[in-house]
Amino acid sequence: MDGDVFNRRVKHVWKRLAEALGDGLDPTECAYRLEKAMAQHLRQGRGIEVLGVGEHGLSDPGGLGRERVVEAMRVLFRRDVVARIAPLLIGRGRFKTFDDAQDFVHQVERVARLDTLAGALLRRPDGMGLRRPPRPRAPTSTLLNEFAPLGDRA
């Protein structure tokens, strides 16, 4: 109305995550994409500098540095992705209210292993070689005990 311009585009690194949020994928898949995008964003930037966490925050006793890094990652995610696309998701009917969108974002953040990513970043603050945590794999015995129908050709 008064000349304000709102940019709803996200950076390329966050695009697949934004699509997952918009497509209604489950929180586990969205969390996987969050981990991957965060690792890539931190690698492309200069590691911990992207988060704005000072050097004093890294050396606090009792692991407080990791908590600060995780919180800075959450703030980055909310600012660069959620704040930009939430109005679009609500307007297109993906979520009924802003509170529903916030609840889903909190579910994604709970599932995402940002603490593992933060630990790797603290070991290598420049972000070089940073990768998302590997997905947990199911043991073979669990897979062998799953029921699978034979299908039409059996």
N, C-alpha and C positions, 0 to 999 in steps of 0.2 A: 504494500500500500504506500509506504513512504520511501520507496526506493531500496528497501532491503532485498538482498539477493541471498538465497539459501542454496548452497551447493550440496546435493544429495549423493554425489558420486563418491565412491571410495577408491583408494589407491589400488593399483593392480594386484598387489600382494594380498589384499583382503577380499578380492572379488569372489573367490570360491566360497569363502565363509559367509559373505553377505547373501550369495545365492542359496546356500544351505539354510540359512535363517529364513529366507523368503519362501523356499520350497516346502518348509515344514518338516525337514528331516528331524530325526530324534536327537535329543541332547548329546548322546554319545558321539554321533557322527559330526555334529557341529563342534563338539569339544575337540575331536581329532583334527578338524580343519582349523580350529583356533590355534592349537599347538603348532601345527605346521606353518601357518601364516605368521605367527609370532616369532618363531625361530627364523624364518626367512627375513622378516622385517628387521630383526636384530642383527642378522648377518649382513644385510645390505647397508644398514646404518653403521654406526661404530660401536655396536654392542651396548654396553650399559649407558653410554652417553645419550642414546635415544630416549631412555626412560627418565632421564633427569634426576637420577639418584646419585647424590654426592658420594665422594670417596669415604667420608666419615660414616655413612650408612652401611658400608660394606664390612667394616671391621668391628661393629658392635658385638659385645660378648653375648653368648646365649642364642646365637642364630637369628638375631633380630635383623641382620642384613638380608637374609633370605625373605623374611616376611615383608620387608620394605620393597624388595624387588618384585615380589608377587603382587603386591598392592599397586605398584607402578605399572605392571603389565595389565592389570585389570582396568586401571584408569585409561591407559592407552587404548585398550580394546573398546571400552565404552565411548571414548571420545572420537576415535577414528572410524568406528563401525556402527555401533548401536545408535549414537546420537544422530548420525546421518541417515540411517535407513529406518529407524523406528516409526517416524511419521508415515513413511510409505507403506510399511507393513500393516499399520493400523488402518490406513486409508483404503488399502486393497482387501481388507477383510481377513488377513492372516491372524491378527489378534483383535479381539473386541475392544479392549481398552489398553491404555498405556501400562497399567498395573499387570495385565496379562503378559505383555511383552517383557516387562521387567522380571517377572517371575521366571519366564523361560530363560532369559539371559543369566539369571542367578543359577538356574539348573545347569546351564552350560558351563559356567565358571566353576561350579562344584565338581563337575565330572572332569574338567580339563586338569591335566597334571602340570600346572604352571609352577608348582613348587619344585618339581624335578627339573624343569627347564631353567628355573632360577638358580638351582644348585650348579648346573652346568655353566651358566653365565657367570656365576661368581668365581668358578675355577678358571674361566677364560673371559675376563671382562671385555675384551675387544670383540667378542662374538664370532671370531674365526672358527669355522668348523662346527658351529652350533647346529644341532639337529633336534627335531621333535623327539620326545621319548617314544620308544618302540611300543607298539600295541601289545597288550598282553595276549598270549596265545593259549588256546585251550589245549589241555593235555590230550594225547592220542587216545587214551582210554575213554575219555569223555566223548570224543568224536565217534569212536567205535560203538558206544552204547546208545547213540542217537537213533531214533526210528526214521527210516527213509523208505517211502513207498517204492515199489518195484517199477511202477509206470506201466504204460500200455503195451510195451513190447516184451515184457517178461513172460 
